[in-house]
Amino acid sequence: MIKKNFNSLIWIVITLLWGYNSKPILSQDNSTLTRGIVKELVNGDLMCYVTLIDENGEENIIGANFEVCEQSEKFLDQKVNLTYDLANINDCESNEPCGKIRQELIIIKMDSIE
């Protein structure tokens, strides 16, 4: 479901500053989670996969760059703000390069919320 939402997004970079209680957990177009509680980070073949719990208790799996997974101990079970950017992702049948890529909005940064 998340992948389908990514493909239909208007590609934007979301940078949030903590401190405004009125900010929603979704972006203004209601399609991109902007904060959540990190439950799991898993390195995949093409990207890192972050499992987040939103304020409704729903689980969301979102792609991220590999640097995010390298900081798993820092973020596990923490509430975080998310920053996204477009990334070129290998679009082949395997993880071997084939010359095809797709652009996907992925998490590039997570900031713990105290």
C-alpha positions, 0 to 999 in steps of 0.5 A: 500500500505504501509503495502505491502511495509513493508512486502517486505522490507529487514529489516533494521534500518534507522537512519538519521542525518540532514544536508546533502542536497543531502539525498533523502526522501526515503531510499536507496532501495526507499521503506521507507519514511525517512522524511515528514510533520506530518498531523495526529497521531492516536492510533490504537489497534495494533500500532500508525498510522502516516499520513505523507505528502512527498515532492511530496504532497502524503499522506503516512500512516505508523505504529509507536510505541505508544510512537510516538503518545504520542507526537502528539502535538510536531510533528503535522504539523512539518517536521520530520526525521524518524527512523525505527526498527522491531517490533513484532505486534499481528497478530490475527483477533482481538486485543486479543492475540492469540499467532501469531505475525508478524514482521513489520518495524515501526517508533520508533522515530521522530525528528523535522527538524528546 
